[in-house]
Every structure is written in C-alpha cells, then in structure tokens.
Amino acid sequence: MLNERQLEELRYGWDGVRARKEQIAPPGDWRTWLLLAGRGFGKTRTGAEWVRSQVWNHRRRRVALVAPTAADARDVIVEGESGLLNIGAPKERPYYEPSKRRLTWPNGAIATTYSADEPERLRGPQHDAAYCDEVASWRYPEAYDMLLFGLRLGDDPRVVVTTTPKPVKIVRELVANATTVVTRGSTYENRANLAPAFLAQIIKKYEGTRLGRQEIEAEVLDDVPGALWTRGLLEELRWPVAVKSAQATPSPKSRAANNTNVIADANSLDCRSMFCFLLSRAGDGLFLLDRPWRTDRAQS
C-alpha cells in the first residue's frame, strides 16, 4: 500500500518516473546543458522540470527564464501545458505575478522571465541558474551574453538551453564550448505522447525533406540549398581519400582551378562545374569533378 507521498511522486514525479534518459540532466561539471531536439521531443517539459528540481533540490534562489519574446516566456515556459505552473505537486507550484514577470515558490525561490528581444534587461540582474528556450530563434543572440554576465550567484551557476537547431552562430558556439554538454533527440523519441494525427500528417509530409531533417530529426544543416559545393561533397574529395598514389604528393606550388559556366533562363540555372588540382612539380594533375547542375530558381 503506497502512502500519500509515494502516490504524489508517482503522479507528479519526473526523474525515474516519466522522464526518458535524454530528458534527465547529465552528470558532471558542466556550465551549460544544450538540448538540441526536434519538435514535440519534450524540450519545454525538460527545461521546466530541470528548473523545478533546481529550486527544490539544489537550493537555487534566483532563476532567469529567457525566451525569444515576452509572450513566449509567458505562454510556453510559465503557462504552457508543460510550463512551470502545470508541473509538480500543486502545493509545490509557484505563484505567478505577470505584472512583475515573477514566479515565487513556497520555499522562497524566485524566477524572472525575460525576452531575448530586450537584451539590456539582463544587464543588471544576478542569477544562480537559467533556462533559455529556442535560442536558435532569438533575434538578438547578444541576450545570451548579457545573461552569462549576470550568472554569478552561488557556487555553481548553470544554464539549460533547449532549442530546435538551426545553423546559426550561437548554436555553433555553444556546441563548440568546452563547458557545454550536448544532448540530441528527435521527434520520434516522444511518439507515445504525441497526437496520432500529428504523426500521420506532419511526419508523412516532412519526413526525409530538408525541413524535416531540421525540425523532426534535429540536424544542424550547414549547407545552402542549391549550392554547387556541399559539405558532404567536399568531405568525399578531401585529401588523401581521392588520391591513392604515394607519388601524387602536393608540391609547395600546388594550384587549384575551378571553372563554372552558367546558363540562366526564367525558371532555372544550368551550370557545369569543373575542378582540377595540380599535384606536383612534374605537372601531374588530379581531375576532381566535372558535373552538370540544374537549380530551380524557386529553391535558391
């Protein structure tokens, strides 16, 4: 027979109850936890549950909640179905004062909402934890810099960043930072909690497309649609993969040549690109590519 506390944990618990392993904060001495995941993965719930855990289990007292806009902070992080007002046991939930942009928990911890559209609002306040949502969509990424300058309270200030990835500078910098731990996930991982109609319509329409790779599979797509040279193609041609001969060694005077001819009409661009590389003083050359291209203007 379960007691009241056990029943409450079963109903409202997160770690070890409802959370998948990718939704639980990683161990270790990290500064930033970056969750790159597709639509419907459960990013907001993960961020909100992390904040709740920090407030009740790790003595956090000043938390920043930053979203692309003020409306996003209110509608998603605070009042959303997976927001802070709707998770955890009712008696442990915060009191929300919209006019002050403030949530106050029964234990005295306070969280304040901020809009990334107003970076200067983050210039003065200090925090010991922060949750940033959809950072790849922030119009002013410098808001993250202002946040970090104020993340200086306590012994171990930390920030969780959740976003659907886009090939933008702030995402690249976060991934490359040595103090960042990255978790990746796709829409498919949360199938059990998503409406069948969503899966039937959205997945069917976008699965396998460029937009689907970004929004569903959470890939960071660096290549430009219609580009002659893609990252994957260049990797295939990287030295020494394309050259097997030990005698074909680039000389100090190696030269590369690229010749691209373009014929344009009202609807498309017809291109032929040739790329050659001079390998040695003797004049040996490597012919890497002779490829016709046709790009619809509507896609470029």
HUFEN-V400808 format. One record per backbone hydrogen bond with DSSP energy under -1.0 kcal/mol. CO is the residue of the C=O (numbers start at 1). NH is the residue of the N-H. If there is no record, write none. Layout:
co: [CO | CO]
nh: [NH | NH]
This chain:
co: [3 | 4 | 5 | 6 | 7 | 8 | 9 | 14 | 14 | 14 | 20 | 21 | 28 | 31 | 32 | 33 | 34 | 35 | 36 | 38 | 42 | 43 | 44 | 45 | 46 | 47 | 48 | 49 | 50 | 51 | 52 | 53 | 54 | 54 | 61 | 62 | 62 | 63 | 64 | 65 | 66 | 67 | 69 | 70 | 71 | 72 | 72 | 73 | 74 | 77 | 78 | 80 | 83 | 89 | 90 | 95 | 97 | 97 | 101 | 102 | 103 | 104 | 105 | 109 | 110 | 111 | 112 | 114 | 115 | 118 | 119 | 120 | 127 | 128 | 129 | 130 | 131 | 132 | 134 | 135 | 140 | 141 | 142 | 143 | 144 | 145 | 150 | 150 | 158 | 159 | 160 | 161 | 162 | 163 | 166 | 168 | 169 | 170 | 171 | 172 | 173 | 177 | 179 | 179 | 181 | 183 | 185 | 186 | 187 | 188 | 190 | 191 | 195 | 196 | 197 | 198 | 201 | 202 | 203 | 206 | 209 | 210 | 211 | 212 | 212 | 213 | 215 | 216 | 224 | 230 | 231 | 232 | 233 | 235 | 238 | 247 | 251 | 255 | 257 | 259 | 261 | 263 | 267 | 268 | 269 | 270 | 271 | 272 | 273 | 274 | 275 | 275 | 276 | 277 | 280 | 284 | 286 | 289 | 291 | 293 | 295 | 296 | 297]
nh: [7 | 8 | 9 | 10 | 11 | 12 | 13 | 17 | 18 | 19 | 23 | 24 | 30 | 159 | 181 | 161 | 183 | 163 | 185 | 41 | 46 | 47 | 48 | 49 | 50 | 51 | 52 | 53 | 54 | 55 | 56 | 57 | 58 | 60 | 110 | 128 | 129 | 112 | 131 | 114 | 133 | 116 | 73 | 74 | 75 | 76 | 77 | 78 | 79 | 84 | 85 | 83 | 86 | 92 | 93 | 104 | 100 | 102 | 113 | 97 | 111 | 95 | 108 | 105 | 63 | 103 | 65 | 67 | 118 | 121 | 122 | 123 | 153 | 158 | 64 | 160 | 66 | 162 | 137 | 138 | 143 | 144 | 146 | 147 | 148 | 149 | 127 | 152 | 130 | 33 | 132 | 35 | 134 | 37 | 168 | 172 | 173 | 174 | 175 | 176 | 177 | 180 | 31 | 32 | 34 | 36 | 38 | 189 | 190 | 191 | 193 | 194 | 199 | 200 | 201 | 202 | 205 | 206 | 207 | 209 | 213 | 214 | 215 | 216 | 217 | 219 | 39 | 187 | 227 | 234 | 235 | 236 | 237 | 238 | 241 | 249 | 254 | 278 | 276 | 274 | 272 | 270 | 297 | 265 | 295 | 263 | 293 | 261 | 291 | 259 | 288 | 289 | 257 | 286 | 283 | 279 | 277 | 275 | 273 | 271 | 269 | 299 | 300]
